[in-house]
Amino acid sequence: MDFKNYSTHAKELGIGGNGYYKLEEGENKVRIVSHAEPSISHFVNKQAIYCPQTEDCAYCKENVKKTYRVLVYVVDRKDEEVKLAELPWSVFKAIGELANSSDYGFEGLPPFDLVIKRTGEGLETRYSLLPGRNDKPISQEQESALKSKKPLTEIIGERLAKSQVADFQGYVEDKDAFPL
């Protein structure tokens, strides 16, 4: 990859300012437009190391705590762009509770916007979820943008490969050196 084409690379990888959604402090209004894929990682020396979920994961063998999140594509209602989002498990669970509720129940994807409220920082971060009142449909432009996005399973595979390369190249200190 070359630096001059960083924006092209970001689009190809589904990352960067345009294409990646980050939950901000306060209310975040989104529409989920894809199924969810698990994104499981170990945090070692303040770096996410994506877990392959296999018996030979050295971090699992050492009982290094896992962080469970899910990858989804969302429409960011601030700018109406389709973006990759990595949501905390607690938000995924809250969406599941809506799916099973008698008032908001649904099959597949939520047919309404969601308001995800983020409060706090670091380990004190908390999330709450409300169904949005907007049943605004997804536009043809947004559907086309979604179809052009990289499959979530491919993104997970790339993250795993990069984590293994980073670990192999020594970007992460010796696995035995960190406290358990």
Backbone as CSV, one residue per row, in Angstrom:
resi,resn,N_x,N_y,N_z,CA_x,CA_y,CA_z,C_x,C_y,C_z
1,MET,0.853,-1.184,0.000,0.000,0.000,0.000,0.890,1.236,0.000
2,ASP,0.460,2.232,-0.737,1.215,3.474,-0.704,0.405,4.553,-0.002
3,PHE,1.116,5.528,0.570,0.471,6.573,1.368,-0.426,7.491,0.540
4,LYS,-0.034,7.766,-0.690,-0.809,8.704,-1.508,-2.235,8.224,-1.746
5,ASN,-2.405,6.910,-1.786,-3.723,6.348,-2.067,-4.421,5.837,-0.817
6,TYR,-4.147,6.490,0.314,-4.727,6.039,1.584,-6.253,5.971,1.530
7,SER,-6.892,6.944,0.891,-8.361,6.930,0.878,-8.890,5.760,0.055
8,THR,-8.208,5.417,-1.024,-8.605,4.257,-1.822,-8.454,2.984,-1.001
9,HIS,-7.321,2.875,-0.287,-7.090,1.695,0.547,-8.133,1.608,1.659
10,ALA,-8.474,2.749,2.242,-9.478,2.759,3.312,-10.823,2.270,2.784
11,LYS,-11.190,2.725,1.596,-12.461,2.281,1.009,-12.422,0.787,0.726
12,GLU,-11.273,0.293,0.207,-11.133,-1.132,-0.085,-11.260,-1.969,1.182
13,LEU,-10.707,-1.450,2.281,-10.730,-2.183,3.545,-11.983,-1.917,4.365
14,GLY,-12.789,-0.936,3.933,-13.997,-0.597,4.691,-13.681,0.110,5.992
15,ILE,-12.609,0.924,5.994,-12.208,1.638,7.209,-11.993,3.110,6.916
16,GLY,-11.646,3.846,7.952,-11.319,5.257,7.792,-12.525,6.125,8.044
17,GLY,-12.299,7.418,7.961,-13.346,8.393,8.238,-14.592,8.146,7.421
18,ASN,-14.411,7.898,6.147,-15.545,7.560,5.295,-15.604,6.055,5.193
19,GLY,-16.573,5.484,5.816,-16.742,4.052,5.708,-16.728,3.326,7.032
20,TYR,-16.270,3.954,8.101,-16.258,3.302,9.400,-17.070,4.142,10.376
21,TYR,-17.984,3.493,11.072,-18.858,4.198,12.004,-18.382,3.993,13.430
22,LYS,-18.214,5.085,14.148,-17.803,5.023,15.547,-18.909,5.637,16.393
23,LEU,-19.320,4.901,17.412,-20.342,5.423,18.315,-19.766,6.596,19.100
24,GLU,-20.444,7.726,19.027,-20.007,8.925,19.727,-20.747,9.058,21.057
25,GLU,-20.237,9.914,21.922,-20.910,10.238,23.180,-22.291,10.798,22.842
26,GLY,-23.323,10.354,23.537,-24.682,10.826,23.289,-25.439,9.898,22.363
27,GLU,-26.434,10.445,21.673,-27.297,9.636,20.809,-26.692,9.435,19.425
28,ASN,-26.779,8.209,18.951,-26.291,7.807,17.632,-27.448,7.132,16.913
29,LYS,-27.898,7.723,15.831,-29.048,7.181,15.111,-28.566,6.444,13.862
30,VAL,-28.927,5.156,13.787,-28.483,4.314,12.678,-29.611,3.399,12.219
31,ARG,-29.451,2.858,11.024,-30.298,1.769,10.533,-29.352,0.627,10.196
32,ILE,-29.575,-0.516,10.778,-28.760,-1.682,10.466,-29.214,-2.245,9.129
33,VAL,-28.231,-2.479,8.221,-28.573,-2.913,6.868,-27.876,-4.218,6.466
34,SER,-27.272,-4.913,7.439,-26.654,-6.206,7.130,-26.793,-7.129,8.324
35,HIS,-26.576,-8.408,8.080,-26.523,-9.361,9.182,-25.279,-9.038,10.016
36,ALA,-25.162,-9.639,11.178,-24.014,-9.399,12.063,-23.031,-10.552,11.984
37,GLU,-21.752,-10.216,12.114,-20.685,-11.219,12.199,-19.928,-10.989,13.494
38,PRO,-19.580,-12.046,14.217,-18.837,-11.861,15.467,-17.424,-11.352,15.209
39,SER,-16.978,-10.473,16.068,-15.615,-9.936,16.026,-15.053,-10.104,17.431
40,ILE,-14.233,-11.113,17.608,-13.749,-11.479,18.936,-12.253,-11.191,19.004
41,SER,-11.843,-10.492,20.043,-10.431,-10.127,20.140,-9.934,-10.217,21.569
42,HIS,-8.621,-10.297,21.674,-7.912,-10.210,22.945,-7.212,-8.850,22.915
43,PHE,-7.171,-8.158,24.037,-6.423,-6.906,24.089,-5.116,-7.168,24.817
44,VAL,-4.032,-6.972,24.094,-2.697,-7.218,24.607,-1.877,-5.959,24.379
45,ASN,-1.341,-5.413,25.448,-0.543,-4.182,25.345,-1.303,-3.087,24.596
46,LYS,-2.598,-2.936,24.917,-3.484,-1.923,24.348,-3.689,-2.082,22.844
47,GLN,-3.508,-3.294,22.352,-3.696,-3.580,20.937,-4.683,-4.734,20.797
48,ALA,-5.642,-4.594,19.881,-6.597,-5.675,19.626,-5.929,-6.746,18.785
49,ILE,-5.962,-7.967,19.291,-5.472,-9.130,18.553,-6.703,-9.988,18.295
50,TYR,-7.104,-10.091,17.032,-8.331,-10.807,16.707,-8.142,-12.305,16.909
51,CYS,-9.110,-12.908,17.556,-9.040,-14.306,17.961,-9.595,-15.212,16.859
52,PRO,-8.823,-16.232,16.468,-9.311,-17.151,15.437,-10.334,-18.158,15.954
53,GLN,-10.552,-18.194,17.290,-11.507,-19.133,17.890,-11.141,-20.580,17.583
54,THR,-9.851,-20.871,17.648,-9.392,-22.240,17.440,-8.601,-22.686,18.664
55,GLU,-8.356,-23.988,18.747,-7.622,-24.544,19.878,-6.189,-24.030,19.963
56,ASP,-5.630,-23.600,18.827,-4.237,-23.169,18.847,-4.063,-21.663,19.060
57,CYS,-5.099,-20.956,19.486,-4.956,-19.532,19.814,-4.151,-19.432,21.113
58,ALA,-2.959,-18.864,21.013,-2.061,-18.767,22.173,-2.685,-17.935,23.293
59,TYR,-3.463,-16.921,22.943,-4.056,-16.057,23.968,-5.186,-16.770,24.703
60,CYS,-5.927,-17.596,23.989,-6.965,-18.400,24.650,-6.314,-19.403,25.601
61,LYS,-5.216,-19.999,25.142,-4.506,-20.962,25.990,-4.020,-20.316,27.285
62,GLU,-3.679,-19.031,27.204,-3.186,-18.308,28.383,-4.328,-17.637,29.158
63,ASN,-5.573,-17.926,28.755,-6.767,-17.359,29.399,-6.803,-15.839,29.379
64,VAL,-6.301,-15.237,28.298,-6.394,-13.793,28.146,-7.841,-13.466,27.788
65,LYS,-8.421,-12.555,28.541,-9.832,-12.196,28.382,-10.152,-11.814,26.939
66,LYS,-11.329,-12.248,26.493,-11.814,-11.918,25.150,-12.813,-10.769,25.236
67,THR,-12.848,-9.988,24.183,-13.859,-8.949,24.022,-14.732,-9.361,22.839
68,TYR,-16.029,-9.416,23.069,-16.977,-9.838,22.043,-17.695,-8.613,21.485
69,ARG,-17.623,-8.465,20.181,-18.314,-7.387,19.480,-18.921,-7.998,18.217
70,VAL,-19.702,-7.213,17.492,-20.249,-7.677,16.220,-20.009,-6.616,15.152
71,LEU,-19.730,-7.085,13.955,-19.597,-6.196,12.807,-20.909,-6.182,12.051
72,VAL,-21.353,-5.004,11.681,-22.555,-4.825,10.864,-22.325,-3.607,9.972
73,TYR,-23.080,-3.545,8.906,-23.128,-2.313,8.121,-24.353,-1.537,8.588
74,VAL,-24.182,-0.231,8.725,-25.272,0.647,9.147,-25.381,1.826,8.196
75,VAL,-26.556,2.423,8.171,-26.721,3.736,7.546,-26.633,4.738,8.690
76,ASP,-25.637,5.594,8.633,-25.457,6.659,9.617,-26.459,7.750,9.262
77,ARG,-27.424,7.997,10.113,-28.463,8.967,9.795,-27.957,10.417,9.828
78,LYS,-26.739,10.631,10.304,-26.166,11.986,10.253,-25.876,12.409,8.817
79,ASP,-25.293,11.485,8.047,-24.917,11.826,6.670,-25.510,10.881,5.629
80,GLU,-26.310,9.910,6.085,-26.990,8.931,5.225,-26.023,8.020,4.462
81,GLU,-24.792,7.877,4.951,-23.792,7.004,4.332,-23.855,5.606,4.934
82,VAL,-23.538,4.602,4.114,-23.428,3.226,4.594,-22.017,3.052,5.144
83,LYS,-21.909,2.590,6.407,-20.615,2.472,7.066,-20.514,1.151,7.814
84,LEU,-19.259,0.712,7.989,-18.978,-0.469,8.788,-18.975,-0.062,10.253
85,ALA,-19.701,-0.803,11.090,-19.752,-0.507,12.524,-19.362,-1.751,13.302
86,GLU,-18.625,-1.546,14.377,-18.296,-2.618,15.299,-19.019,-2.286,16.598
87,LEU,-20.081,-3.051,16.866,-20.946,-2.753,18.001,-20.615,-3.650,19.195
88,PRO,-20.711,-3.095,20.390,-20.498,-3.917,21.590,-21.565,-5.012,21.687
89,TRP,-21.188,-6.092,22.345,-22.120,-7.206,22.517,-23.391,-6.749,23.220
90,SER,-23.284,-5.817,24.157,-24.469,-5.353,24.893,-25.488,-4.711,23.951
91,VAL,-25.027,-4.038,22.908,-25.945,-3.444,21.927,-26.575,-4.543,21.084
92,PHE,-25.769,-5.518,20.667,-26.294,-6.653,19.904,-27.384,-7.365,20.704
93,LYS,-27.124,-7.577,21.981,-28.095,-8.236,22.857,-29.384,-7.413,22.961
94,ALA,-29.246,-6.091,23.099,-30.430,-5.222,23.205,-31.260,-5.266,21.919
95,ILE,-30.589,-5.348,20.771,-31.311,-5.463,19.499,-32.046,-6.805,19.462
96,GLY,-31.393,-7.849,19.964,-32.031,-9.167,20.035,-33.262,-9.155,20.921
97,GLU,-33.189,-8.408,22.024,-34.356,-8.302,22.911,-35.501,-7.573,22.210
98,LEU,-35.171,-6.553,21.399,-36.220,-5.887,20.607,-36.836,-6.873,19.619
99,ALA,-35.984,-7.673,18.970,-36.462,-8.634,17.972,-37.447,-9.624,18.583
100,ASN,-37.253,-9.932,19.857,-38.119,-10.903,20.535,-39.274,-10.274,21.303
101,SER,-39.358,-8.943,21.308,-40.418,-8.285,22.080,-41.760,-8.342,21.354
102,SER,-42.839,-8.248,22.123,-44.172,-8.294,21.526,-44.513,-7.006,20.777
103,ASP,-43.945,-5.871,21.173,-44.245,-4.600,20.506,-43.383,-4.333,19.274
104,TYR,-42.105,-4.690,19.334,-41.183,-4.339,18.259,-40.636,-5.540,17.511
105,GLY,-41.098,-6.727,17.818,-40.549,-7.956,17.258,-40.377,-7.916,15.746
106,PHE,-39.304,-8.552,15.272,-39.038,-8.611,13.840,-38.190,-9.837,13.535
107,GLU,-38.199,-10.237,12.294,-37.341,-11.301,11.776,-36.281,-10.635,10.917
108,GLY,-35.074,-11.161,10.930,-34.021,-10.596,10.082,-33.498,-9.285,10.638
109,LEU,-33.506,-8.243,9.800,-32.986,-6.933,10.193,-34.084,-6.059,10.790
110,PRO,-33.740,-5.184,11.728,-34.752,-4.271,12.285,-35.339,-3.400,11.168
111,PRO,-36.657,-3.315,11.069,-37.283,-2.514,10.013,-37.426,-1.043,10.401
112,PHE,-36.650,-0.611,11.378,-36.717,0.765,11.861,-35.318,1.208,12.293
113,ASP,-35.144,2.514,12.427,-33.884,3.049,12.915,-33.706,2.690,14.386
114,LEU,-32.472,2.749,14.832,-32.150,2.518,16.233,-31.400,3.733,16.771
115,VAL,-31.675,4.074,18.008,-30.959,5.147,18.681,-30.099,4.486,19.751
116,ILE,-28.786,4.533,19.536,-27.835,3.941,20.483,-27.202,5.090,21.254
117,LYS,-27.408,5.088,22.557,-26.862,6.155,23.389,-25.613,5.647,24.098
118,ARG,-24.530,6.384,23.916,-23.265,6.033,24.573,-22.960,7.057,25.643
119,THR,-22.649,6.581,26.843,-22.235,7.464,27.937,-20.965,6.894,28.554
120,GLY,-20.170,7.746,29.161,-18.962,7.310,29.850,-17.780,7.145,28.931
121,GLU,-16.642,6.824,29.545,-15.387,6.648,28.819,-14.694,5.375,29.288
122,GLY,-13.872,4.808,28.445,-13.052,3.649,28.819,-13.886,2.519,29.389
123,LEU,-13.447,2.013,30.537,-14.155,0.896,31.169,-15.500,1.301,31.743
124,GLU,-15.753,2.590,31.833,-17.032,3.103,32.359,-18.032,3.403,31.240
125,THR,-17.743,2.999,30.010,-18.646,3.244,28.886,-19.880,2.369,29.011
126,ARG,-21.040,2.972,28.813,-22.319,2.254,28.866,-23.122,2.600,27.617
127,TYR,-23.963,1.647,27.224,-24.793,1.824,26.035,-26.242,1.514,26.385
128,SER,-27.134,2.284,25.780,-28.555,1.966,25.866,-29.113,2.051,24.452
129,LEU,-30.242,1.419,24.249,-30.799,1.328,22.908,-32.297,1.592,22.942
130,LEU,-32.745,2.378,21.983,-34.177,2.620,21.793,-34.516,2.427,20.326
131,PRO,-35.704,1.913,20.038,-36.130,1.868,18.636,-36.428,3.286,18.179
132,GLY,-36.026,3.611,16.959,-36.328,4.936,16.423,-37.760,5.000,15.950
133,ARG,-38.259,6.204,15.855,-39.631,6.375,15.378,-39.664,6.531,13.868
134,ASN,-38.494,6.582,13.255,-38.400,6.790,11.822,-38.381,5.451,11.102
135,ASP,-39.372,5.236,10.275,-39.405,4.037,9.447,-38.973,4.366,8.026
136,LYS,-38.135,5.403,7.902,-37.646,5.847,6.597,-36.981,4.677,5.884
137,PRO,-37.431,4.360,4.683,-36.841,3.217,3.971,-35.401,3.517,3.534
138,ILE,-34.676,2.455,3.252,-33.323,2.566,2.724,-33.440,2.973,1.256
139,SER,-32.650,3.953,0.850,-32.713,4.439,-0.527,-32.014,3.472,-1.485
140,GLN,-32.303,3.615,-2.761,-31.639,2.799,-3.788,-30.136,3.057,-3.757
141,GLU,-29.751,4.302,-3.533,-28.335,4.670,-3.458,-27.661,3.941,-2.288
142,GLN,-28.339,3.879,-1.150,-27.784,3.185,0.013,-27.700,1.681,-0.231
143,GLU,-28.709,1.112,-0.888,-28.670,-0.316,-1.221,-27.505,-0.620,-2.155
144,SER,-27.277,0.259,-3.128,-26.147,0.081,-4.050,-24.822,0.194,-3.311
145,ALA,-24.726,1.166,-2.402,-23.501,1.341,-1.618,-23.231,0.096,-0.777
146,LEU,-24.267,-0.488,-0.197,-24.114,-1.691,0.612,-23.602,-2.849,-0.244
147,LYS,-24.164,-2.991,-1.449,-23.743,-4.083,-2.333,-22.279,-3.962,-2.731
148,SER,-21.752,-2.740,-2.731,-20.352,-2.540,-3.123,-19.381,-2.752,-1.963
149,LYS,-19.903,-2.924,-0.759,-19.048,-3.101,0.420,-18.479,-4.514,0.464
150,LYS,-17.346,-4.621,1.096,-16.676,-5.907,1.279,-17.513,-6.770,2.233
151,PRO,-17.635,-8.072,1.961,-18.369,-8.950,2.885,-17.734,-8.938,4.281
152,LEU,-18.572,-8.975,5.298,-18.084,-8.926,6.681,-17.144,-10.088,6.989
153,THR,-17.434,-11.264,6.458,-16.567,-12.410,6.725,-15.163,-12.181,6.155
154,GLU,-15.074,-11.475,5.058,-13.769,-11.149,4.467,-13.010,-10.157,5.354
155,ILE,-13.719,-9.194,5.914,-13.092,-8.214,6.819,-12.549,-8.932,8.052
156,ILE,-13.342,-9.851,8.609,-12.893,-10.619,9.773,-11.632,-11.404,9.414
157,GLY,-11.633,-12.044,8.258,-10.468,-12.817,7.817,-9.228,-11.946,7.686
158,GLU,-9.387,-10.750,7.138,-8.253,-9.829,7.007,-7.731,-9.395,8.371
159,ARG,-8.651,-9.148,9.305,-8.229,-8.744,10.647,-7.454,-9.868,11.334
160,LEU,-7.928,-11.089,11.166,-7.219,-12.226,11.754,-5.824,-12.352,11.154
161,ALA,-5.736,-12.221,9.841,-4.435,-12.335,9.178,-3.485,-11.240,9.654
162,LYS,-3.974,-10.020,9.768,-3.127,-8.912,10.226,-2.693,-9.113,11.668
163,SER,-3.585,-9.626,12.505,-3.226,-9.885,13.897,-2.131,-10.932,13.990
164,GLN,-2.241,-11.979,13.169,-1.230,-13.033,13.201,0.108,-12.510,12.697
165,VAL,0.090,-11.672,11.666,1.333,-11.096,11.144,1.943,-10.166,12.177
166,ALA,1.129,-9.319,12.802,1.647,-8.382,13.807,2.261,-9.154,14.970
167,ASP,1.591,-10.207,15.399,2.108,-11.017,16.499,3.419,-11.673,16.085
168,PHE,3.442,-12.220,14.893,4.629,-12.901,14.396,5.809,-11.931,14.264
169,GLN,5.539,-10.705,13.811,6.616,-9.740,13.604,7.078,-9.088,14.897
170,GLY,6.450,-9.440,16.006,6.921,-8.937,17.278,6.324,-7.611,17.694
171,TYR,5.251,-7.165,17.039,4.608,-5.925,17.457,3.939,-6.094,18.815
172,VAL,3.616,-7.322,19.111,3.041,-7.634,20.412,4.148,-8.313,21.207
173,GLU,4.320,-7.875,22.428,5.375,-8.465,23.254,5.123,-9.943,23.479
174,ASP,6.130,-10.626,23.922,6.066,-12.050,24.208,4.810,-12.364,25.015
175,LYS,4.062,-13.366,24.573,2.795,-13.719,25.225,2.968,-14.037,26.699
176,ASP,4.129,-14.546,27.072,4.357,-14.903,28.468,4.675,-13.681,29.342
177,ALA,4.906,-12.528,28.711,5.352,-11.360,29.463,4.220,-10.518,30.034
178,PHE,2.994,-10.725,29.553,1.928,-9.860,30.067,1.225,-10.531,31.239
179,PRO,0.718,-9.698,32.147,0.042,-10.259,33.325,-1.305,-10.860,32.951
180,LEU,-1.642,-11.955,33.580,-2.938,-12.612,33.316,-3.923,-12.292,34.398
